[in-house]
Amino acid sequence: MKKLMVALASFLALLFTLTACGVSTEEFEAAQASTAALDSEKQALQAELETVSAQLAAFEAEAAKLREAEQDRQDEAKAEAERKAQEKAEKDKEKAAKEAAEKAEQAKANKAKKISKRELAQIVKKPDSHIEKNVIIYAKVTQFDSATGPCIFRADVAHAHVGKYDYEHNSLFTAGDGLSSCGILDDVLADDIIQVTATVTGSLSYDTQIGGSTTVPKFEVVKLKHL
């Protein structure tokens, strides 16, 4: 109550002061109303500014998300392009290697020639002295099974096509990578008689089933033909 009385007294004092200065009550009330209107307009503008600020912040947040999404898209596109480029480079490398291998095999085949019985005997005697020699020989496959693996077979060889039985030199043949990739041998079976274009790769010594050991020439198959 005391505070209300003080406020009323202050208002009356202000009113008297304004009156003394020549300001009428109506003018004072109009001024108060104008001030109140300005305050209201200020508050409305402030509220509108806050709304606009909130919208702007939302727009900026959305724009940031869009920029981030676009950056992610660009990063993914770049990574995909790099992956495809890497795949292409690997395929091109594989293709080039395959073509080079085919050319090398063809070059060997072109250099290969039929040999005499004596020349074959010399190869069998000292295989390591004839490494890289390209020859055309004839063979009867004696072993080609799970024990030899898909890319290696044993055969008796001769310098010419001597029928079914007179292949006198035990030899070892490999093809492809020597392990699993050797499509050239897919149609070869034990007891087949074949003409083989091959490259001498050296000698191989192994233990026999009767307890001894033997050394045989090794050949790499370049191409073959069934007889």
N, C-alpha and C positions, 0 to 999 in steps of 0.2 A: 504494500500500500504506500509505503514511504517512497519507493522508487517511482511509482505511478505519479505521485504528487510532484516529485522532482521533475519528471519528464513533462508533466502538464505545465509546470511553472516555466520550464525552459522554452516550451512551445509558445506560451503567452508572451514571454520576454522577447522571443524572436519575432512574434507577430507585431508586438508594440514597436519594435525596432524598425521593421519593414514599413509599418504604418507611418512612423516618424520620418522615414526616408521618402515618403510619398508613394509607397507601393500599396495598392489597395488589396483587400482580401481576395477579391476575384482574380486579380493578376497573380497573386501568390498561389492560389489554388490552381490556376491555369499552368503556372510554371511547374507546380508539383505534378500535375497531370502529364505535362510534356516530358518531365524527367522520367515519370513512371513509364510512359510510352517508349521513351528512348531505351530505358532499362529493359523493357519487355522485348523491344526489337533487337537489342544487343544480345539478350539471352537466346532469342530465336536464331540470330545469326551464328551465335556460338554453337548452338545445338546443330545447326546445318553444317557448320565447319567441321564439327566432330564427326557427323555422318559422312561428309565428303572424305575426311581424313581416313575413316574406317574403310570406306569403299576403295580409296586409293591404296591403302595397305593391303586390302584383299586382292586388288588388281596386281600389285607388285608381287605378292606371294604367288599368284597364279602365273604371272610372267616368269618368275623364277623357276617354277615347276616346269613350265613349257621349255625354258632354256635348258634346264637339266635333262628333260626328256629328249630334246633335240641333240644335246651333247651325247647322251647315251646312244641314241640312234646312229649318230655319226661314228661313235666309237665301235658300235657293233658292225656297222657297214665297213669300217676300215679293217676290223678284225676278220670279217668274212672275206673281204677282198684279199687280205694277206694270206688267209687260209687257202683260198682258191689259187692264188699265185703260187703258193708253196706246193699245192697238189699238182698244178700244171708243171712246175719246175721238176718235181719228182717224176711225173709221167714222162716229160720230155727227156729226163736223164735216163729213165728206164728204157725208153724207146731208142735213144741214141746208143745205149749200151747193147741193147738187143741187135740193133742194126750193125753195130761194130762187130759183135760176135758173129753175126750171120756173114758179114763180109770176110771176117777172118776164116770162118769155116769154109766159105766158098773158095777163098784163096788157097787153103789147104787142099781142098778137093781138086782145084785146078792143077795144083802141083803134083798130086798123087799119080803114081804110075804103077803098072803091073811089074812085078819083079820075078826074077828067076828062082828056081829051087835053091840054087847056091846062095843067092842074096838073102833069101828068107832064112836059110841055115845060119848065115853070118849074124843076122839080127837076133835069132834065138840064142846064139852062142854068146854074144856080147850086146845085150839090149841097150846098156847105158852108153855105148859108143855110137848109137844110131838115134839118139833122142832128137825129136822134131822131124824125123824123116817121114814123109807122107807116102803111103803105099796102098795098093789095092790087093787084097788077099781074100782067101776063101776059107770059110770056117763052118764047123759043125758044132752047135751049142751043146755042151756036155752038162752044164749045171746053171740053172737060172731059177732060183727059188727064194724062199724066205731067209735062207742062210746067207745067200749072196746079197740080198737086198734088191730093190727095183732098178738100180742103176749100174749094177756090176754083174757080169756073167763070165763063166769059164767056157773055153772052146778049144777044140783042136783045129789047127790051121794048116793050110797048104798054099803053095804059090799059085795053084790053078784049081779049077773045078774038077775034082778027081772022083766023082761019084758020091757014094754014101759013107765009105769007110776009110779011105786012105788019107785022112787028115792027121798028120803025125806029130805036130808040135803043140804041146799043151800051152795055152796062153790065157791071159786075163784081159777083159775088155771093160772099159768104163764109158759112161756117156753123161751129158748134162753136167749137173753139179756133183755127180757121184754119190748123191744121197737120196734125193726124192724127186728132183725135177729133171726128167730125162724122157720126154715124150717120144723120142725117136725109137725107144725100145719097147713101146707099148704092145707091139704086135709080135714080139720075139718070144719064143718058147724053147724049152729044152728039146734037143734033137732036130731043130731047124737047121737047114743048110743055107748059108747066106754069103753074098758077096759084100765085103766090107771095105769101104774107104776109111783109112784110119791113120792116126799119127802115133809113132812110137814115143812112149813117155818114160821108158826106163825098164827097170826090172823089179820083181817082187819075190821075196823069199818067204816061204811059210812051211809050217810043220804038216806032214802028211798023216793020214789016219793010221798008217802002219808004224809010226814012230820015227820016221826019218824027216828030212827036209828037202825042199826043192826050190829052184829059182826059175821063174818063168818071165817071158817078156810081157810088158803091159802096153796096151794100145788104147787110144781114145777114139771112139767111133765118131766119124764125121758124117757119113751117110751109109746106108746099107740097102741091100736088095735081096729079097727071098729068091731062092733058086728051086 
